[in-house]
Amino acid sequence: MDIGNSDRRTVLLDISSGRQVSVQEVLEAIQVLEKQKSIANSQATLAGAWFLLWTSGTKQYQESGKALIKPIAKTSSVIQRFDIDRSWIENEVRLPYFALIVEGPFVYSVEKKIQFTFQRVRLKMSFLPEIKVPFGTWASGWLRTTYLDQELHIERGDRGGVSVYRKEVF
């Protein structure tokens, strides 16, 4: 399916509405948007919560011969939060009965690179008190913002993956 450049954003945003989007459509949309090098207002735009729409998984996962990961299942969600004032990142995986959150400080460079170190993991279950476990400093890496506007965030990680997020709207 050949679609115009103006519709590439829509292809990615449609994932959250449940529309079936092929891996090829997603990859083409990512490629076109990344070439635009549109990174609006960087840190101010990045602030807040972002829902994961699609991810390729790490390069190692991709090379294992497995298919690229499709949109996240409806019974779970992955949320990435950036608190710019505190320079703090959280990645949360929500499942039906609990949530797992890794968190820590980050630095956002002029190259649009998010250098992070996850310092702890939190486990939240509805029927128990929250559990916090420190990580140390081994859980670190970087993410490069390759496209960013008020609604859509595309990033590539140091382990070879690409992810597409949609801004949470309240």
C-alpha positions in Angstrom: 0.0 0.0 0.0 1.6 3.3 -1.1 0.4 6.2 1.1 1.4 9.9 1.0 3.9 11.3 3.5 1.2 13.3 5.3 -0.6 10.0 6.2 2.5 8.3 7.7 1.8 9.8 11.2 -1.8 8.6 10.9 -0.7 5.0 10.2 1.2 5.0 13.5 -1.5 6.7 15.5 -4.1 4.3 14.1 -2.4 1.5 16.0 -3.9 2.8 19.3 -7.4 2.8 17.8 -7.2 -1.0 17.1 -6.7 -0.7 13.3 -4.8 -3.6 11.9 -1.5 -2.2 10.6 1.1 -4.4 8.9 4.7 -4.5 10.0 5.6 -3.1 6.6 3.3 -0.1 6.9 4.8 0.6 10.4 8.4 0.4 9.2 7.7 2.6 6.1 6.0 5.2 8.3 8.9 5.2 10.8 11.4 5.5 8.0 9.6 8.5 6.4 9.1 10.3 9.6 12.6 9.8 10.8 13.9 11.4 7.5 11.9 14.5 8.4 14.1 15.0 11.4 11.2 16.7 13.2 11.9 17.0 16.9 9.5 19.6 18.2 10.6 21.6 21.3 12.6 18.5 22.5 12.4 18.3 26.3 9.2 20.3 26.8 7.4 18.1 24.3 9.0 14.9 25.7 7.7 15.6 29.2 4.8 13.5 30.4 3.5 10.0 29.8 3.8 8.0 26.6 1.9 4.8 25.7 3.9 2.2 23.7 2.1 1.5 20.4 4.6 -0.7 18.7 8.2 -2.0 19.2 10.6 -4.1 17.1 12.3 -5.6 20.2 16.1 -5.6 20.5 18.4 -6.4 17.6 19.2 -9.7 19.3 15.4 -10.5 19.4 15.0 -9.5 15.7 18.0 -11.7 14.7 16.6 -14.7 16.5 14.2 -15.2 13.6 11.1 -14.2 15.5 8.6 -11.8 13.9 8.7 -8.2 14.9 6.5 -7.5 17.9 3.0 -6.4 17.0 1.1 -3.8 18.9 0.9 -4.4 22.7 -1.9 -6.7 23.8 -5.1 -5.1 25.0 -4.8 -6.8 28.5 -1.5 -4.9 29.2 0.1 -1.6 28.5 3.6 -0.1 28.6 4.0 3.5 29.6 7.1 5.6 29.5 7.1 8.7 31.7 9.6 11.6 31.6 9.7 14.1 34.5 11.9 16.8 33.0 12.1 18.9 36.2 13.5 15.9 38.1 15.4 14.4 35.1 13.6 11.1 36.0 12.4 8.3 33.7 9.9 5.5 34.5 9.0 2.6 32.3 5.8 0.9 33.5 4.4 -2.4 32.4 0.7 -2.8 33.5 -0.9 -6.2 33.6 -4.3 -7.1 34.9 -3.3 -7.6 38.6 0.0 -5.7 39.0 2.4 -3.2 37.5 6.1 -3.4 37.3 8.0 -0.1 37.1 11.7 0.5 36.5 12.9 4.1 37.2 15.9 6.3 37.5 17.7 9.5 36.4 18.3 10.5 32.8 20.2 13.1 30.9 18.9 14.5 27.6 21.7 15.6 25.4 21.7 18.1 22.5 22.0 15.1 20.1 18.4 14.1 21.3 19.9 11.2 23.2 18.3 10.1 26.5 21.1 8.5 28.7 19.5 6.7 31.6 20.3 4.5 34.6 17.5 2.5 36.2 18.1 2.6 39.9 15.2 0.5 41.2 12.2 -1.5 40.3 8.8 -1.1 41.9 6.1 -3.8 42.0 2.6 -2.6 42.6 -0.2 -5.0 43.3 -3.7 -4.0 44.3 -3.8 -6.2 47.3 -0.3 -5.7 48.8 1.9 -2.7 49.7 4.3 -1.5 47.0 7.6 -3.3 46.9 10.8 -1.4 45.9 14.1 -3.1 45.0 17.3 -1.2 44.2 19.1 -2.1 40.9 22.5 -0.6 41.4 24.0 1.0 38.3 24.2 -1.9 35.9 20.8 -1.2 34.3 21.7 1.6 32.0 21.5 2.5 28.3 20.4 5.2 25.9 17.5 6.0 23.6 17.8 8.4 20.7 14.7 10.5 19.8 14.3 10.2 16.0 10.9 11.8 15.7 8.9 13.9 18.2 5.8 16.0 18.0 2.9 16.8 20.5 1.4 13.4 19.9 4.0 10.9 18.6 7.5 9.9 19.8 9.8 7.5 17.9 13.0 6.3 19.5 15.9 4.0 18.8 17.7 2.3 21.6 21.3 1.2 22.2 20.2 -2.5 21.9 19.0 -2.0 18.3 15.3 -1.7 18.8 12.8 1.0 17.6 9.7 2.0 19.5 6.7 4.1 18.7 4.8 5.9 21.5 1.7 8.1 21.7 1.3 10.9 24.2 -1.2 10.2 27.0 -4.0 12.7 26.9 -6.0 13.6 30.0 
